[in-house]
Amino acid sequence: MIIGLMLGSFIGIILVSWKIINRYLSDELNKAIEKLQNQRDIVGCPGKNRLNK
């Protein structure tokens, strides 16, 4: 019984940690994409139309 509780706690901690890390990476990726899009709009990248097709 104690082993089951320890195993369940360990798996729960891993899942919660994974969700936190995944959310952080997703937010950082979205920030990077927005930053690149803003730079592309300011500079007027010639490949802009090609990327939006």
PDB file of N, H, CA, C and O in Angstrom:
ATOM      1  N   MET A   1       0.824  -1.192   0.000  1.00  0.00           N
ATOM      2  CA  MET A   1       0.000   0.000   0.000  1.00  0.00           C
ATOM      3  C   MET A   1       0.872   1.263   0.000  1.00  0.00           C
ATOM      4  O   MET A   1       0.598   2.211  -0.735  1.00  0.00           O
ATOM      5  N   ILE A   2       1.899   1.267   0.810  1.00  0.00           N
ATOM      6  H   ILE A   2       2.122   0.497   1.407  1.00  0.00           H
ATOM      7  CA  ILE A   2       2.792   2.427   0.858  1.00  0.00           C
ATOM      8  C   ILE A   2       3.505   2.594  -0.478  1.00  0.00           C
ATOM      9  O   ILE A   2       3.705   3.714  -0.946  1.00  0.00           O
ATOM     10  N   ILE A   3       3.886   1.477  -1.088  1.00  0.00           N
ATOM     11  H   ILE A   3       3.724   0.567  -0.707  1.00  0.00           H
ATOM     12  CA  ILE A   3       4.564   1.544  -2.389  1.00  0.00           C
ATOM     13  C   ILE A   3       3.625   2.140  -3.437  1.00  0.00           C
ATOM     14  O   ILE A   3       4.052   2.934  -4.275  1.00  0.00           O
ATOM     15  N   GLY A   4       2.362   1.761  -3.392  1.00  0.00           N
ATOM     16  H   GLY A   4       2.014   1.116  -2.712  1.00  0.00           H
ATOM     17  CA  GLY A   4       1.379   2.309  -4.325  1.00  0.00           C
ATOM     18  C   GLY A   4       1.207   3.809  -4.164  1.00  0.00           C
ATOM     19  O   GLY A   4       1.129   4.544  -5.149  1.00  0.00           O
ATOM     20  N   LEU A   5       1.150   4.262  -2.910  1.00  0.00           N
ATOM     21  H   LEU A   5       1.214   3.666  -2.110  1.00  0.00           H
ATOM     22  CA  LEU A   5       1.031   5.703  -2.659  1.00  0.00           C
ATOM     23  C   LEU A   5       2.266   6.445  -3.146  1.00  0.00           C
ATOM     24  O   LEU A   5       2.159   7.512  -3.749  1.00  0.00           O
ATOM     25  N   MET A   6       3.432   5.879  -2.885  1.00  0.00           N
ATOM     26  H   MET A   6       3.519   5.012  -2.395  1.00  0.00           H
ATOM     27  CA  MET A   6       4.669   6.519  -3.342  1.00  0.00           C
ATOM     28  C   MET A   6       4.725   6.565  -4.859  1.00  0.00           C
ATOM     29  O   MET A   6       5.100   7.583  -5.440  1.00  0.00           O
ATOM     30  N   LEU A   7       4.350   5.462  -5.504  1.00  0.00           N
ATOM     31  H   LEU A   7       4.045   4.635  -5.032  1.00  0.00           H
ATOM     32  CA  LEU A   7       4.362   5.410  -6.966  1.00  0.00           C
ATOM     33  C   LEU A   7       3.355   6.399  -7.548  1.00  0.00           C
ATOM     34  O   LEU A   7       3.661   7.104  -8.510  1.00  0.00           O
ATOM     35  N   GLY A   8       2.159   6.454  -6.970  1.00  0.00           N
ATOM     36  H   GLY A   8       1.910   5.881  -6.189  1.00  0.00           H
ATOM     37  CA  GLY A   8       1.143   7.400  -7.434  1.00  0.00           C
ATOM     38  C   GLY A   8       1.590   8.840  -7.267  1.00  0.00           C
ATOM     39  O   GLY A   8       1.375   9.672  -8.149  1.00  0.00           O
ATOM     40  N   SER A   9       2.211   9.132  -6.136  1.00  0.00           N
ATOM     41  H   SER A   9       2.386   8.457  -5.419  1.00  0.00           H
ATOM     42  CA  SER A   9       2.719  10.489  -5.899  1.00  0.00           C
ATOM     43  C   SER A   9       3.804  10.846  -6.900  1.00  0.00           C
ATOM     44  O   SER A   9       3.828  11.954  -7.436  1.00  0.00           O
ATOM     45  N   PHE A  10       4.698   9.904  -7.147  1.00  0.00           N
ATOM     46  H   PHE A  10       4.679   9.004  -6.712  1.00  0.00           H
ATOM     47  CA  PHE A  10       5.789  10.139  -8.090  1.00  0.00           C
ATOM     48  C   PHE A  10       5.251  10.407  -9.492  1.00  0.00           C
ATOM     49  O   PHE A  10       5.686  11.343 -10.163  1.00  0.00           O
ATOM     50  N   ILE A  11       4.308   9.585  -9.928  1.00  0.00           N
ATOM     51  H   ILE A  11       3.955   8.825  -9.383  1.00  0.00           H
ATOM     52  CA  ILE A  11       3.716   9.772 -11.261  1.00  0.00           C
ATOM     53  C   ILE A  11       2.966  11.107 -11.325  1.00  0.00           C
ATOM     54  O   ILE A  11       3.037  11.808 -12.334  1.00  0.00           O
ATOM     55  N   GLY A  12       2.254  11.460 -10.263  1.00  0.00           N
ATOM     56  H   GLY A  12       2.197  10.891  -9.442  1.00  0.00           H
ATOM     57  CA  GLY A  12       1.542  12.737 -10.226  1.00  0.00           C
ATOM     58  C   GLY A  12       2.487  13.923 -10.325  1.00  0.00           C
ATOM     59  O   GLY A  12       2.217  14.884 -11.046  1.00  0.00           O
ATOM     60  N   ILE A  13       3.600  13.850  -9.596  1.00  0.00           N
ATOM     61  H   ILE A  13       3.820  13.070  -9.011  1.00  0.00           H
ATOM     62  CA  ILE A  13       4.587  14.935  -9.646  1.00  0.00           C
ATOM     63  C   ILE A  13       5.164  15.065 -11.046  1.00  0.00           C
ATOM     64  O   ILE A  13       5.346  16.174 -11.547  1.00  0.00           O
ATOM     65  N   ILE A  14       5.454  13.923 -11.682  1.00  0.00           N
ATOM     66  H   ILE A  14       5.306  13.022 -11.275  1.00  0.00           H
ATOM     67  CA  ILE A  14       6.004  13.942 -13.050  1.00  0.00           C
ATOM     68  C   ILE A  14       4.995  14.581 -14.009  1.00  0.00           C
ATOM     69  O   ILE A  14       5.371  15.411 -14.836  1.00  0.00           O
ATOM     70  N   LEU A  15       3.721  14.202 -13.906  1.00  0.00           N
ATOM     71  H   LEU A  15       3.415  13.528 -13.234  1.00  0.00           H
ATOM     72  CA  LEU A  15       2.709  14.745 -14.818  1.00  0.00           C
ATOM     73  C   LEU A  15       2.516  16.247 -14.621  1.00  0.00           C
ATOM     74  O   LEU A  15       2.414  16.993 -15.595  1.00  0.00           O
ATOM     75  N   VAL A  16       2.465  16.691 -13.371  1.00  0.00           N
ATOM     76  H   VAL A  16       2.548  16.085 -12.579  1.00  0.00           H
ATOM     77  CA  VAL A  16       2.296  18.123 -13.102  1.00  0.00           C
ATOM     78  C   VAL A  16       3.510  18.893 -13.611  1.00  0.00           C
ATOM     79  O   VAL A  16       3.365  19.954 -14.218  1.00  0.00           O
ATOM     80  N   SER A  17       4.703  18.364 -13.365  1.00  0.00           N
ATOM     81  H   SER A  17       4.822  17.502 -12.872  1.00  0.00           H
ATOM     82  CA  SER A  17       5.921  19.023 -13.839  1.00  0.00           C
ATOM     83  C   SER A  17       5.920  19.116 -15.359  1.00  0.00           C
ATOM     84  O   SER A  17       6.280  20.151 -15.919  1.00  0.00           O
ATOM     85  N   TRP A  18       5.515  18.033 -16.031  1.00  0.00           N
ATOM     86  H   TRP A  18       5.223  17.192 -15.576  1.00  0.00           H
ATOM     87  CA  TRP A  18       5.481  18.024 -17.491  1.00  0.00           C
ATOM     88  C   TRP A  18       4.518  19.085 -18.010  1.00  0.00           C
ATOM     89  O   TRP A  18       4.828  19.779 -18.979  1.00  0.00           O
ATOM     90  N   LYS A  19       3.343  19.219 -17.371  1.00  0.00           N
ATOM     91  H   LYS A  19       3.091  18.656 -16.584  1.00  0.00           H
ATOM     92  CA  LYS A  19       2.370  20.221 -17.819  1.00  0.00           C
ATOM     93  C   LYS A  19       2.927  21.630 -17.653  1.00  0.00           C
ATOM     94  O   LYS A  19       2.731  22.480 -18.520  1.00  0.00           O
ATOM     95  N   ILE A  20       3.619  21.883 -16.545  1.00  0.00           N
ATOM     96  H   ILE A  20       3.779  21.192 -15.840  1.00  0.00           H
ATOM     97  CA  ILE A  20       4.195  23.209 -16.305  1.00  0.00           C
ATOM     98  C   ILE A  20       5.274  23.511 -17.336  1.00  0.00           C
ATOM     99  O   ILE A  20       5.305  24.600 -17.909  1.00  0.00           O
ATOM    100  N   ILE A  21       6.163  22.542 -17.573  1.00  0.00           N
ATOM    101  H   ILE A  21       6.138  21.657 -17.108  1.00  0.00           H
ATOM    102  CA  ILE A  21       7.246  22.733 -18.545  1.00  0.00           C
ATOM    103  C   ILE A  21       6.669  22.919 -19.944  1.00  0.00           C
ATOM    104  O   ILE A  21       7.122  23.784 -20.695  1.00  0.00           O
ATOM    105  N   ASN A  22       5.679  22.117 -20.293  1.00  0.00           N
ATOM    106  H   ASN A  22       5.311  21.415 -19.684  1.00  0.00           H
ATOM    107  CA  ASN A  22       5.058  22.189 -21.615  1.00  0.00           C
ATOM    108  C   ASN A  22       4.397  23.552 -21.832  1.00  0.00           C
ATOM    109  O   ASN A  22       4.523  24.137 -22.908  1.00  0.00           O
ATOM    110  N   ARG A  23       3.699  24.056 -20.826  1.00  0.00           N
ATOM    111  H   ARG A  23       3.596  23.581 -19.952  1.00  0.00           H
ATOM    112  CA  ARG A  23       3.049  25.367 -20.944  1.00  0.00           C
ATOM    113  C   ARG A  23       4.093  26.468 -21.109  1.00  0.00           C
ATOM    114  O   ARG A  23       3.915  27.374 -21.923  1.00  0.00           O
ATOM    115  N   TYR A  24       5.181  26.395 -20.341  1.00  0.00           N
ATOM    116  H   TYR A  24       5.325  25.659 -19.680  1.00  0.00           H
ATOM    117  CA  TYR A  24       6.242  27.403 -20.431  1.00  0.00           C
ATOM    118  C   TYR A  24       6.862  27.407 -21.830  1.00  0.00           C
ATOM    119  O   TYR A  24       7.040  28.466 -22.431  1.00  0.00           O
ATOM    120  N   LEU A  25       7.191  26.213 -22.346  1.00  0.00           N
ATOM    121  H   LEU A  25       7.046  25.352 -21.857  1.00  0.00           H
ATOM    122  CA  LEU A  25       7.799  26.129 -23.674  1.00  0.00           C
ATOM    123  C   LEU A  25       6.844  26.625 -24.751  1.00  0.00           C
ATOM    124  O   LEU A  25       7.264  27.281 -25.704  1.00  0.00           O
ATOM    125  N   SER A  26       5.574  26.315 -24.604  1.00  0.00           N
ATOM    126  H   SER A  26       5.232  25.781 -23.830  1.00  0.00           H
ATOM    127  CA  SER A  26       4.576  26.772 -25.572  1.00  0.00           C
ATOM    128  C   SER A  26       4.476  28.297 -25.570  1.00  0.00           C
ATOM    129  O   SER A  26       4.412  28.921 -26.629  1.00  0.00           O
ATOM    130  N   ASP A  27       4.463  28.891 -24.378  1.00  0.00           N
ATOM    131  H   ASP A  27       4.515  28.383 -23.518  1.00  0.00           H
ATOM    132  CA  ASP A  27       4.406  30.354 -24.282  1.00  0.00           C
ATOM    133  C   ASP A  27       5.643  30.999 -24.895  1.00  0.00           C
ATOM    134  O   ASP A  27       5.534  31.998 -25.606  1.00  0.00           O
ATOM    135  N   GLU A  28       6.817  30.435 -24.626  1.00  0.00           N
ATOM    136  H   GLU A  28       6.905  29.624 -24.049  1.00  0.00           H
ATOM    137  CA  GLU A  28       8.055  30.988 -25.181  1.00  0.00           C
ATOM    138  C   GLU A  28       8.078  30.858 -26.706  1.00  0.00           C
ATOM    139  O   GLU A  28       8.535  31.766 -27.401  1.00  0.00           O
ATOM    140  N   LEU A  29       7.590  29.738 -27.220  1.00  0.00           N
ATOM    141  H   LEU A  29       7.219  29.001 -26.656  1.00  0.00           H
ATOM    142  CA  LEU A  29       7.537  29.542 -28.668  1.00  0.00           C
ATOM    143  C   LEU A  29       6.593  30.555 -29.307  1.00  0.00           C
ATOM    144  O   LEU A  29       6.906  31.121 -30.355  1.00  0.00           O
ATOM    145  N   ASN A  30       5.443  30.786 -28.682  1.00  0.00           N
ATOM    146  H   ASN A  30       5.189  30.327 -27.830  1.00  0.00           H
ATOM    147  CA  ASN A  30       4.498  31.771 -29.210  1.00  0.00           C
ATOM    148  C   ASN A  30       5.096  33.174 -29.210  1.00  0.00           C
ATOM    149  O   ASN A  30       4.896  33.934 -30.157  1.00  0.00           O
ATOM    150  N   LYS A  31       5.830  33.520 -28.149  1.00  0.00           N
ATOM    151  H   LYS A  31       5.992  32.903 -27.380  1.00  0.00           H
ATOM    152  CA  LYS A  31       6.488  34.833 -28.098  1.00  0.00           C
ATOM    153  C   LYS A  31       7.499  34.970 -29.233  1.00  0.00           C
ATOM    154  O   LYS A  31       7.572  36.013 -29.883  1.00  0.00           O
ATOM    155  N   ALA A  32       8.275  33.919 -29.468  1.00  0.00           N
ATOM    156  H   ALA A  32       8.216  33.071 -28.941  1.00  0.00           H
ATOM    157  CA  ALA A  32       9.289  33.966 -30.526  1.00  0.00           C
ATOM    158  C   ALA A  32       8.634  34.106 -31.898  1.00  0.00           C
ATOM    159  O   ALA A  32       9.119  34.858 -32.743  1.00  0.00           O
ATOM    160  N   ILE A  33       7.542  33.390 -32.120  1.00  0.00           N
ATOM    161  H   ILE A  33       7.148  32.779 -31.434  1.00  0.00           H
ATOM    162  CA  ILE A  33       6.840  33.469 -33.404  1.00  0.00           C
ATOM    163  C   ILE A  33       6.276  34.873 -33.610  1.00  0.00           C
ATOM    164  O   ILE A  33       6.403  35.441 -34.695  1.00  0.00           O
ATOM    165  N   GLU A  34       5.654  35.435 -32.572  1.00  0.00           N
ATOM    166  H   GLU A  34       5.551  34.974 -31.691  1.00  0.00           H
ATOM    167  CA  GLU A  34       5.108  36.791 -32.687  1.00  0.00           C
ATOM    168  C   GLU A  34       6.211  37.808 -32.956  1.00  0.00           C
ATOM    169  O   GLU A  34       6.032  38.729 -33.754  1.00  0.00           O
ATOM    170  N   LYS A  35       7.344  37.641 -32.294  1.00  0.00           N
ATOM    171  H   LYS A  35       7.490  36.894 -31.646  1.00  0.00           H
ATOM    172  CA  LYS A  35       8.462  38.560 -32.498  1.00  0.00           C
ATOM    173  C   LYS A  35       8.958  38.490 -33.941  1.00  0.00           C
ATOM    174  O   LYS A  35       9.224  39.522 -34.557  1.00  0.00           O
ATOM    175  N   LEU A  36       9.084  37.278 -34.479  1.00  0.00           N
ATOM    176  H   LEU A  36       8.868  36.439 -33.978  1.00  0.00           H
ATOM    177  CA  LEU A  36       9.523  37.127 -35.866  1.00  0.00           C
ATOM    178  C   LEU A  36       8.507  37.711 -36.841  1.00  0.00           C
ATOM    179  O   LEU A  36       8.883  38.336 -37.833  1.00  0.00           O
ATOM    180  N   GLN A  37       7.223  37.509 -36.562  1.00  0.00           N
ATOM    181  H   GLN A  37       6.917  37.001 -35.757  1.00  0.00           H
ATOM    182  CA  GLN A  37       6.197  38.063 -37.443  1.00  0.00           C
ATOM    183  C   GLN A  37       6.228  39.586 -37.424  1.00  0.00           C
ATOM    184  O   GLN A  37       6.076  40.225 -38.465  1.00  0.00           O
ATOM    185  N   ASN A  38       6.426  40.170 -36.242  1.00  0.00           N
ATOM    186  H   ASN A  38       6.550  39.651 -35.396  1.00  0.00           H
ATOM    187  CA  ASN A  38       6.498  41.632 -36.151  1.00  0.00           C
ATOM    188  C   ASN A  38       7.711  42.165 -36.893  1.00  0.00           C
ATOM    189  O   ASN A  38       7.615  43.183 -37.578  1.00  0.00           O
ATOM    190  N   GLN A  39       8.847  41.498 -36.770  1.00  0.00           N
ATOM    191  H   GLN A  39       8.925  40.671 -36.213  1.00  0.00           H
ATOM    192  CA  GLN A  39      10.050  41.926 -37.482  1.00  0.00           C
ATOM    193  C   GLN A  39       9.847  41.807 -38.989  1.00  0.00           C
ATOM    194  O   GLN A  39      10.269  42.680 -39.747  1.00  0.00           O
ATOM    195  N   ARG A  40       9.208  40.736 -39.416  1.00  0.00           N
ATOM    196  H   ARG A  40       8.865  40.027 -38.800  1.00  0.00           H
ATOM    197  CA  ARG A  40       8.966  40.532 -40.844  1.00  0.00           C
ATOM    198  C   ARG A  40       8.038  41.615 -41.381  1.00  0.00           C
ATOM    199  O   ARG A  40       8.238  42.106 -42.492  1.00  0.00           O
ATOM    200  N   ASP A  41       7.029  41.990 -40.607  1.00  0.00           N
ATOM    201  H   ASP A  41       6.866  41.592 -39.705  1.00  0.00           H
ATOM    202  CA  ASP A  41       6.102  43.041 -41.040  1.00  0.00           C
ATOM    203  C   ASP A  41       6.800  44.394 -41.124  1.00  0.00           C
ATOM    204  O   ASP A  41       6.521  45.181 -42.029  1.00  0.00           O
ATOM    205  N   ILE A  42       7.702  44.669 -40.189  1.00  0.00           N
ATOM    206  H   ILE A  42       7.929  44.030 -39.454  1.00  0.00           H
ATOM    207  CA  ILE A  42       8.416  45.953 -40.180  1.00  0.00           C
ATOM    208  C   ILE A  42       9.388  46.031 -41.352  1.00  0.00           C
ATOM    209  O   ILE A  42       9.449  47.046 -42.046  1.00  0.00           O
ATOM    210  N   VAL A  43      10.141  44.969 -41.572  1.00  0.00           N
ATOM    211  H   VAL A  43      10.092  44.144 -41.009  1.00  0.00           H
ATOM    212  CA  VAL A  43      11.174  44.961 -42.614  1.00  0.00           C
ATOM    213  C   VAL A  43      10.547  44.826 -43.992  1.00  0.00           C
ATOM    214  O   VAL A  43      11.087  45.351 -44.966  1.00  0.00           O
ATOM    215  N   GLY A  44       9.424  44.136 -44.093  1.00  0.00           N
ATOM    216  H   GLY A  44       8.986  43.709 -43.302  1.00  0.00           H
ATOM    217  CA  GLY A  44       8.803  43.904 -45.391  1.00  0.00           C
ATOM    218  C   GLY A  44       9.515  42.806 -46.141  1.00  0.00           C
ATOM    219  O   GLY A  44       9.966  43.001 -47.270  1.00  0.00           O
ATOM    220  N   CYS A  45       9.615  41.673 -45.525  1.00  0.00           N
ATOM    221  H   CYS A  45       9.249  41.515 -44.608  1.00  0.00           H
ATOM    222  CA  CYS A  45      10.322  40.525 -46.096  1.00  0.00           C
ATOM    223  C   CYS A  45       9.719  40.141 -47.446  1.00  0.00           C
ATOM    224  O   CYS A  45       8.499  40.016 -47.557  1.00  0.00           O
ATOM    225  N   PRO A  46      10.559  39.951 -48.485  1.00  0.00           N
ATOM    226  CA  PRO A  46      10.027  39.578 -49.799  1.00  0.00           C
ATOM    227  C   PRO A  46       9.361  38.204 -49.797  1.00  0.00           C
ATOM    228  O   PRO A  46       8.558  37.915 -50.684  1.00  0.00           O
ATOM    229  N   GLY A  47       9.672  37.368 -48.839  1.00  0.00           N
ATOM    230  H   GLY A  47      10.325  37.603 -48.119  1.00  0.00           H
ATOM    231  CA  GLY A  47       9.060  36.042 -48.766  1.00  0.00           C
ATOM    232  C   GLY A  47       7.745  36.033 -48.022  1.00  0.00           C
ATOM    233  O   GLY A  47       7.168  34.971 -47.788  1.00  0.00           O
ATOM    234  N   LYS A  48       7.260  37.216 -47.643  1.00  0.00           N
ATOM    235  H   LYS A  48       7.729  38.079 -47.833  1.00  0.00           H
ATOM    236  CA  LYS A  48       6.038  37.309 -46.850  1.00  0.00           C
ATOM    237  C   LYS A  48       4.847  36.674 -47.561  1.00  0.00           C
ATOM    238  O   LYS A  48       4.107  35.902 -46.951  1.00  0.00           O
ATOM    239  N   ASN A  49       4.652  36.986 -48.835  1.00  0.00           N
ATOM    240  H   ASN A  49       5.254  37.613 -49.331  1.00  0.00           H
ATOM    241  CA  ASN A  49       3.523  36.425 -49.570  1.00  0.00           C
ATOM    242  C   ASN A  49       3.668  34.920 -49.742  1.00  0.00           C
ATOM    243  O   ASN A  49       2.678  34.190 -49.711  1.00  0.00           O
ATOM    244  N   ARG A  50       4.881  34.462 -49.920  1.00  0.00           N
ATOM    245  H   ARG A  50       5.686  35.055 -49.945  1.00  0.00           H
ATOM    246  CA  ARG A  50       5.118  33.033 -50.091  1.00  0.00           C
ATOM    247  C   ARG A  50       4.766  32.276 -48.812  1.00  0.00           C
ATOM    248  O   ARG A  50       4.231  31.169 -48.879  1.00  0.00           O
ATOM    249  N   LEU A  51       5.059  32.856 -47.652  1.00  0.00           N
ATOM    250  H   LEU A  51       5.494  33.755 -47.597  1.00  0.00           H
ATOM    251  CA  LEU A  51       4.791  32.188 -46.386  1.00  0.00           C
ATOM    252  C   LEU A  51       3.310  32.162 -46.058  1.00  0.00           C
ATOM    253  O   LEU A  51       2.851  31.244 -45.378  1.00  0.00           O
ATOM    254  N   ASN A  52       2.562  33.132 -46.516  1.00  0.00           N
ATOM    255  H   ASN A  52       2.935  33.877 -47.068  1.00  0.00           H
ATOM    256  CA  ASN A  52       1.144  33.214 -46.176  1.00  0.00           C
ATOM    257  C   ASN A  52       0.255  32.389 -47.095  1.00  0.00           C
ATOM    258  O   ASN A  52      -0.946  32.291 -46.846  1.00  0.00           O
ATOM    259  N   LYS A  53       0.799  31.800 -48.139  1.00  0.00           N
ATOM    260  H   LYS A  53       1.775  31.880 -48.341  1.00  0.00           H
ATOM    261  CA  LYS A  53      -0.028  31.020 -49.071  1.00  0.00           C
ATOM    262  C   LYS A  53      -0.441  29.713 -48.470  1.00  0.00           C
ATOM    263  O   LYS A  53      -1.140  28.931 -49.114  1.00  0.00           O
TER     264      LYS A  53
END
